[in-house]
Amino acid sequence: MIETLIFYLHILAWSYAFTKVYQEKGLKLAFLSFAILVFVFVILWTISSPLAQLIYPREPISPYFTADTLSLLIVLIPEAIFYYFYFYKAKF
């Protein structure tokens, strides 16, 4: 359940990024921006998944919070910082 919410937040952020760059710079750069954000997500999730497996106990504590949820939460923090500097502090 929590994983689904985090994925929906990512889809929302990617949609926002695509439309913002499309309105300001055009379609080509909008697709490039979308690809960069997806690439950052995939790389960070790949790195954080083994880390979460080391931190989280072998037996699940709750059916709602698993090692995958922990890895997605670990990804969410640096991604939020990246989105802030990429979109709000960027000087186009």
N, C-alpha and C positions, 0 to 999 in steps of 0.2 A: 504494500500500500504506500509506504513512504517512498519507495523507489519510483513508483508511478508519478507521484507528486514532483519529485526531483526531475524526472524526465520531462514532465509538462513545463516546468520552469525553464529547462534548457530549450525546449521548442519555442516558448514565448520569447526568450532572449534572442534566439537565432532569427525569429521572425522580425523582431524589433530591429536587429542589426541589419538585416537584409533590406527592410523598407527604408531605414534611415539613410543608408549608403546609396540605395537606389534613387532616392529623391535628391540627394546632394551631388552624387558623382556619376550615376548611370548604372546600367544593367551589368556591364562587364565587371566593374569593381564591386558591385553588390554580390555577385556570385563568388568572387575572390574572397570577400570578407566572410561570407557564409562558410566557404571551404576552410578558411583559417580557423574559425571558431570551432568547427566540427573536428578539425585536426587537433586543436588544443585539447578538446574534450577527450578524444580517443587516446591521446598520448598520456594525459594525466590519469585517466581511468586505468590504463594499462600499468602505470607505475604504482598507483595507490592500491590496486587490488591485492597484490602479494603482501603489501604492508598491512592491510586490513586483516588478511588471513593470519598474520603473525600476532596482531594485537587481540583480535576477537577470539574468545574461547571456542574449542571444537564443538561443543554442544550448544545449540542456540538458546539464548536467554529468553527470547520472545519470538513468536511467529512474525511479528511486525518489524522487528529490528534484527537484521542478519549482518553477516560480514559484507555482503554486497551493499547494504544500506550504509554501513560505515565507510566503505570505499567511496561511495558517491558523495557522502558528506565531506570526506577529505578532499575530493575533487572540487566541491562547490566553493570552498574558501579561496583557493588561489584563482579560480575562474572569476569569481566576483571581483577580486582585485584587478584582474586583467581586463574585465569588461569596463570597470570604472575608468582605468587609465586609457583604454583603447577608444572609448566612445565619449566620455564626458570631459576628459582632459586633453583630448586630441585637438590639434589646431589644423583644421582642414584648409 
